[in-house]
Amino acid sequence: MAQNKHFEYSTGVIAYPILFVLIIWLVFWFEVRFGFKLSKYGVYPQTFLGLRGVVFSPFLHGDIQHLYHNSIPLFVLSSALFYFYKPLAWRVLLWGILVSGFLTWCIGRPSYHIGASGLVYVLVSFTFFKGVFAKHYRLIALSLLVVFLYGSMIWYTLPIEKGISWEGHLSGLITGLVFALVFRKQIAKPKKYMWEQENFNEDDDPFLKHFDENGNFIETLEPEVEEESIKINYTFKSDKEKNT
């Protein structure tokens, strides 16, 4: 028997990521349908008005390609977050938006920074480093999968291409690493079975009873017969008592 809970599936694992992706698509549809340009609500570094983008920028995208490239990793990584790290999921998402957005505001160029890519980098970084720190086989496997799928994204934390907010990507990467360190104690520990516990007694284990002293497996066990105990009471009599 395991000492701690398994990873559990719930409707929120899929429902919340779908809802978030649906919202950013609806915002883009609203811009296209009614001719609004909401990029001015993005992060504009080192200005007081630009701070509103810390909250709004993840929901704003420049074009359909920008939106599409963010939607898939956002859905995949947030689903993994709600499945493997359910107790931390909302804190990572909400604080990830705020902290990465504020860091972008601090270090960014004087331009509007928009898109959910900063949050995507938070999720990539957090998922990878948290799995490494956990030393749990499932979480390490998830970290390796993240590296395989999104490892090339690391290059976009550098100013190698115009029009891309590498500052937002770098901020997300740093934020995810910090979260993995801050929440380091809240790590899912590997399952601990009965035979790994300190108070385990081999003689009481029903499975091990099927093996004899030579290690041979005994398919059927003879029922143990309890030996009947005979109780003998002795009564001592003196010589006077015998003669009377």
Sine and cosine of phi, psi and omega as CSV:
sin_phi,cos_phi,sin_psi,cos_psi,sin_omega,cos_omega
0.00,0.00,0.58,-0.82,-0.01,-1.00
-1.00,0.08,0.51,-0.86,-0.04,-1.00
-1.00,0.02,-0.40,0.91,0.02,-1.00
-0.82,-0.57,0.22,-0.98,-0.10,-0.99
-0.95,0.30,0.46,-0.89,0.12,-0.99
-0.98,0.19,0.22,-0.98,0.14,-0.99
-0.92,0.38,0.77,-0.64,-0.11,-0.99
-0.93,-0.37,0.62,-0.79,0.06,-1.00
-1.00,-0.06,0.63,-0.78,0.10,-0.99
-0.60,-0.80,0.21,-0.98,-0.03,-1.00
-0.89,0.46,-0.46,0.89,0.00,-1.00
-0.90,0.44,-0.41,0.91,0.00,-1.00
-0.85,0.52,-0.60,0.80,0.01,-1.00
-0.98,-0.21,-0.61,0.79,-0.13,-0.99
-0.90,0.43,-0.72,0.69,-0.05,-1.00
-0.91,0.41,-0.72,0.70,0.06,-1.00
-0.88,0.47,-0.63,0.77,0.04,-1.00
-0.89,0.46,-0.67,0.74,0.00,-1.00
-0.88,0.47,-0.68,0.73,-0.02,-1.00
-0.91,0.42,-0.71,0.70,0.02,-1.00
-0.90,0.44,-0.63,0.77,0.01,-1.00
-0.89,0.46,-0.63,0.78,0.00,-1.00
-0.89,0.45,-0.72,0.70,-0.04,-1.00
-0.93,0.37,-0.49,0.87,0.09,-1.00
-0.95,0.31,-0.61,0.79,0.03,-1.00
-0.92,0.40,-0.63,0.78,0.04,-1.00
-0.89,0.45,-0.67,0.74,0.01,-1.00
-0.91,0.40,-0.67,0.74,0.04,-1.00
-0.87,0.49,-0.65,0.76,0.01,-1.00
-0.88,0.48,-0.67,0.74,0.02,-1.00
-0.88,0.47,-0.72,0.70,-0.05,-1.00
-0.94,0.34,-0.68,0.73,-0.09,-1.00
-0.92,0.39,-0.66,0.75,-0.10,-0.99
-0.95,-0.31,0.09,1.00,0.12,-0.99
0.96,0.30,0.43,0.90,0.04,-1.00
-1.00,0.01,0.49,-0.87,0.11,-0.99
-0.85,-0.53,0.96,-0.27,-0.13,-0.99
-0.99,-0.15,0.17,0.99,-0.03,-1.00
-0.89,0.46,-0.37,0.93,0.02,-1.00
-0.92,0.38,-0.21,0.98,0.06,-1.00
-1.00,-0.04,0.16,0.99,0.07,-1.00
-0.98,0.20,-0.02,-1.00,0.03,-1.00
-0.96,0.27,0.84,-0.54,0.13,-0.99
-0.89,-0.46,0.96,-0.29,-0.17,-0.98
-0.85,0.53,0.55,-0.83,0.11,-0.99
0.85,0.52,0.42,0.91,0.12,-0.99
-0.79,-0.61,0.57,-0.82,-0.03,-1.00
-0.89,0.45,-0.68,0.73,0.00,-1.00
-0.91,0.41,-0.50,0.87,-0.01,-1.00
-0.94,0.35,-0.20,0.98,0.03,-1.00
-0.93,0.37,-0.40,0.91,0.01,-1.00
-0.90,0.44,-0.41,0.91,0.03,-1.00
-0.93,0.37,-0.32,0.95,0.06,-1.00
-0.84,0.55,-0.60,0.80,0.01,-1.00
-1.00,-0.02,-0.67,0.74,-0.16,-0.99
-1.00,0.05,-0.45,0.89,-0.15,-0.99
-0.85,0.52,-0.58,0.81,-0.01,-1.00
-0.89,0.45,-0.29,0.96,-0.05,-1.00
-0.99,-0.14,0.03,1.00,-0.08,-1.00
-0.91,-0.42,0.66,-0.75,-0.01,-1.00
-0.63,-0.77,0.54,-0.84,-0.10,-1.00
-0.96,0.28,-0.63,0.77,-0.01,-1.00
-0.45,-0.89,0.03,-1.00,-0.08,-1.00
-0.91,0.41,-0.56,0.83,0.01,-1.00
-0.92,0.38,-0.68,0.73,0.05,-1.00
-0.86,0.50,-0.69,0.73,-0.01,-1.00
-0.92,0.40,-0.69,0.72,-0.03,-1.00
-0.90,0.44,-0.70,0.71,-0.04,-1.00
-0.91,0.41,-0.42,0.91,0.04,-1.00
-1.00,0.02,-0.46,0.89,-0.12,-0.99
-0.92,0.40,-0.71,0.70,-0.08,-1.00
-0.91,0.41,-0.80,0.60,0.02,-1.00
-0.90,0.44,-0.52,0.85,0.03,-1.00
-0.90,0.43,-0.68,0.73,0.01,-1.00
-0.92,0.39,-0.73,0.68,-0.05,-1.00
-0.90,0.45,-0.74,0.67,-0.09,-1.00
-0.96,0.29,-0.61,0.80,0.04,-1.00
-0.94,0.34,-0.54,0.84,0.10,-0.99
-0.90,0.44,-0.70,0.72,0.05,-1.00
-0.89,0.46,-0.60,0.80,0.01,-1.00
-0.89,0.45,-0.72,0.70,-0.03,-1.00
-0.95,0.31,-0.40,0.92,0.02,-1.00
-0.99,0.11,-0.76,0.65,-0.10,-0.99
-1.00,0.04,-0.45,0.89,-0.07,-1.00
-0.76,-0.65,0.75,0.66,-0.10,-1.00
-0.81,0.58,-0.71,0.71,-0.01,-1.00
-0.90,0.44,-0.38,0.92,-0.04,-1.00
-0.97,-0.23,-0.13,0.99,-0.24,-0.97
-0.85,0.53,-0.78,0.63,-0.06,-1.00
-0.93,0.38,-0.59,0.81,0.03,-1.00
-0.91,0.42,-0.66,0.75,0.01,-1.00
-0.91,0.42,-0.68,0.74,-0.03,-1.00
-0.92,0.39,-0.81,0.59,-0.10,-1.00
-0.93,0.36,-0.75,0.67,0.04,-1.00
-0.93,0.36,-0.50,0.87,0.04,-1.00
-0.89,0.45,-0.66,0.75,0.05,-1.00
-0.89,0.46,-0.72,0.69,-0.08,-1.00
-0.94,0.34,-0.74,0.67,-0.08,-1.00
-0.94,0.35,-0.73,0.68,0.00,-1.00
-0.90,0.43,-0.60,0.80,0.04,-1.00
-0.91,0.42,-0.65,0.76,0.00,-1.00
-0.93,0.36,-0.63,0.78,0.05,-1.00
-0.89,0.45,-0.62,0.79,0.06,-1.00
-0.89,0.46,-0.65,0.76,0.04,-1.00
-0.89,0.46,-0.54,0.84,-0.04,-1.00
-0.97,0.23,-0.64,0.77,-0.17,-0.99
-0.94,-0.35,-0.10,1.00,-0.14,-0.99
-0.96,0.27,0.31,-0.95,0.11,-0.99
-0.96,0.29,0.33,-0.94,0.04,-1.00
-0.95,0.31,0.98,0.17,0.00,-1.00
-0.36,-0.93,0.26,-0.96,0.03,-1.00
-0.99,0.17,0.83,-0.56,0.01,-1.00
-0.96,-0.29,0.90,-0.44,-0.05,-1.00
-0.75,-0.66,0.27,-0.96,0.07,-1.00
0.92,-0.39,0.39,-0.92,-0.01,-1.00
-1.00,0.04,0.12,0.99,-0.05,-1.00
-0.90,0.43,-0.52,0.85,0.06,-1.00
-0.87,0.48,-0.68,0.73,0.05,-1.00
-0.92,0.39,-0.61,0.80,0.05,-1.00
-0.86,0.51,-0.68,0.74,0.03,-1.00
-0.93,0.38,-0.54,0.84,0.11,-0.99
-0.86,0.51,-0.73,0.69,-0.05,-1.00
-0.93,0.37,-0.66,0.75,0.03,-1.00
-0.88,0.48,-0.75,0.66,-0.05,-1.00
-0.91,0.42,-0.74,0.68,-0.02,-1.00
-0.88,0.47,-0.74,0.68,-0.04,-1.00
-0.88,0.47,-0.66,0.75,-0.01,-1.00
-0.92,0.39,-0.83,0.56,-0.10,-1.00
-0.93,0.36,-0.57,0.82,0.01,-1.00
-0.90,0.43,-0.65,0.76,0.04,-1.00
-0.91,0.42,-0.62,0.79,0.04,-1.00
-0.91,0.42,-0.69,0.72,-0.02,-1.00
-0.94,0.34,-0.51,0.86,-0.09,-1.00
-0.94,0.34,-0.58,0.81,-0.07,-1.00
0.86,0.51,0.54,0.84,0.08,-1.00
-0.96,-0.27,0.74,-0.67,-0.18,-0.98
-0.87,0.50,-0.60,0.80,0.01,-1.00
-0.93,0.36,-0.65,0.76,-0.03,-1.00
-0.96,0.29,-0.55,0.84,0.09,-1.00
-0.92,0.39,-0.65,0.76,0.05,-1.00
-0.88,0.48,-0.64,0.77,0.05,-1.00
-0.90,0.43,-0.65,0.76,0.03,-1.00
-0.88,0.48,-0.69,0.73,0.01,-1.00
-0.91,0.41,-0.60,0.80,0.04,-1.00
-0.91,0.42,-0.65,0.76,0.03,-1.00
-0.89,0.46,-0.67,0.74,0.04,-1.00
-0.89,0.46,-0.67,0.75,-0.01,-1.00
-0.90,0.44,-0.67,0.74,-0.07,-1.00
-0.99,0.16,-0.64,0.77,-0.18,-0.98
-0.80,-0.60,0.24,0.97,-0.03,-1.00
-0.87,0.49,-0.52,0.85,-0.03,-1.00
-0.94,0.35,-0.24,0.97,-0.01,-1.00
-0.91,0.42,-0.31,0.95,-0.03,-1.00
-0.85,0.52,-0.50,0.87,-0.04,-1.00
-0.93,0.38,-0.42,0.91,-0.05,-1.00
-1.00,0.08,0.15,0.99,0.20,-0.98
-1.00,0.01,0.05,1.00,0.03,-1.00
-0.90,-0.43,0.46,-0.89,-0.03,-1.00
-0.97,0.23,0.94,0.33,-0.06,-1.00
-0.97,-0.24,-0.16,0.99,-0.04,-1.00
-0.57,-0.82,0.72,-0.69,0.00,-1.00
-0.94,0.33,0.50,-0.87,0.06,-1.00
0.99,0.13,-0.04,1.00,0.02,-1.00
-0.94,-0.35,0.74,-0.68,-0.02,-1.00
-0.99,0.15,0.99,0.12,0.04,-1.00
-0.91,0.41,-0.43,0.90,0.05,-1.00
-0.90,0.43,-0.65,0.76,0.05,-1.00
-0.91,0.41,-0.63,0.78,0.03,-1.00
-0.91,0.41,-0.71,0.70,0.01,-1.00
-0.90,0.44,-0.64,0.77,0.03,-1.00
-0.89,0.46,-0.66,0.75,0.04,-1.00
-0.91,0.42,-0.65,0.76,0.02,-1.00
-0.89,0.46,-0.72,0.70,0.01,-1.00
-0.91,0.42,-0.67,0.74,-0.01,-1.00
-0.88,0.48,-0.70,0.71,0.01,-1.00
-0.89,0.46,-0.64,0.77,0.04,-1.00
-0.90,0.43,-0.69,0.72,0.01,-1.00
-0.89,0.46,-0.67,0.74,0.02,-1.00
-0.89,0.45,-0.64,0.77,0.02,-1.00
-0.89,0.46,-0.55,0.84,0.04,-1.00
-0.98,0.22,-0.67,0.74,-0.02,-1.00
-0.90,0.43,-0.67,0.74,-0.02,-1.00
-1.00,-0.06,0.42,0.91,-0.10,-1.00
-0.90,0.43,-0.58,0.82,-0.02,-1.00
-0.94,0.33,-0.42,0.91,0.00,-1.00
-1.00,0.00,0.91,0.41,-0.06,-1.00
-0.92,-0.40,0.71,-0.70,0.06,-1.00
-0.92,0.40,0.86,-0.51,-0.01,-1.00
-1.00,0.06,0.48,-0.88,0.04,-1.00
-0.85,0.52,0.52,-0.86,0.01,-1.00
-0.86,0.50,0.63,-0.77,0.01,-1.00
-0.91,-0.42,0.88,-0.47,-0.06,-1.00
-1.00,0.01,0.18,-0.98,-0.08,-1.00
-0.83,0.56,-0.70,0.71,-0.07,-1.00
-0.95,0.31,-0.14,0.99,0.05,-1.00
-1.00,-0.07,-0.11,0.99,-0.02,-1.00
-0.99,0.12,0.46,-0.89,-0.10,-1.00
-0.92,0.39,-0.54,0.84,-0.06,-1.00
-1.00,-0.01,0.29,0.96,-0.02,-1.00
-0.95,0.30,0.73,-0.69,0.02,-1.00
-0.88,-0.48,0.89,-0.45,-0.05,-1.00
-0.88,0.48,-0.54,0.84,-0.06,-1.00
-0.93,0.37,-0.37,0.93,-0.03,-1.00
-1.00,-0.09,-0.10,1.00,-0.05,-1.00
-0.98,0.19,0.85,-0.53,-0.05,-1.00
-0.91,0.41,-0.48,0.88,0.00,-1.00
-0.97,0.26,-0.70,0.71,-0.03,-1.00
-0.92,0.39,-0.32,0.95,0.05,-1.00
-0.93,0.37,-0.26,0.97,0.02,-1.00
-0.99,0.16,0.02,1.00,0.01,-1.00
-0.92,-0.39,0.70,-0.71,0.04,-1.00
-1.00,0.10,-0.11,-0.99,-0.06,-1.00
-0.92,0.39,-0.31,0.95,0.03,-1.00
-1.00,-0.09,0.05,1.00,0.01,-1.00
1.00,0.05,0.15,0.99,0.01,-1.00
-0.99,0.16,0.63,-0.78,-0.04,-1.00
-0.99,0.11,0.74,-0.67,0.03,-1.00
-0.95,-0.33,0.90,-0.43,-0.11,-0.99
-0.93,0.37,-0.73,0.68,0.02,-1.00
-0.88,-0.48,0.68,-0.73,-0.02,-1.00
-0.98,-0.19,0.66,-0.75,0.09,-1.00
-0.96,0.29,0.70,-0.71,0.00,-1.00
-0.89,0.46,0.67,-0.74,-0.01,-1.00
-0.95,0.31,0.78,-0.63,0.00,-1.00
-0.98,-0.18,0.83,-0.56,0.00,-1.00
-0.98,0.19,0.77,-0.63,0.01,-1.00
-0.96,0.30,0.74,-0.67,0.03,-1.00
-0.97,0.24,0.74,-0.67,0.01,-1.00
-0.99,-0.12,0.71,-0.71,0.02,-1.00
-0.97,-0.24,0.82,-0.57,-0.03,-1.00
-0.98,-0.20,0.83,-0.56,-0.01,-1.00
-0.91,-0.42,0.82,-0.58,0.05,-1.00
-0.96,-0.26,0.77,-0.64,0.03,-1.00
-0.97,-0.26,0.73,-0.69,0.05,-1.00
-0.89,-0.46,0.84,-0.54,-0.03,-1.00
-1.00,-0.08,0.77,-0.64,0.04,-1.00
-0.85,-0.53,0.67,-0.75,0.04,-1.00
-0.98,0.19,0.17,-0.99,0.00,-1.00
-0.89,0.45,-0.59,0.81,0.01,-1.00
-0.90,0.44,-0.65,0.76,0.00,-1.00
-0.93,0.37,-0.52,0.85,0.03,-1.00
-0.94,0.35,-0.58,0.81,-0.06,-1.00
-0.98,0.19,-0.32,0.95,-0.03,-1.00
-1.00,0.04,0.00,0.00,0.00,0.00
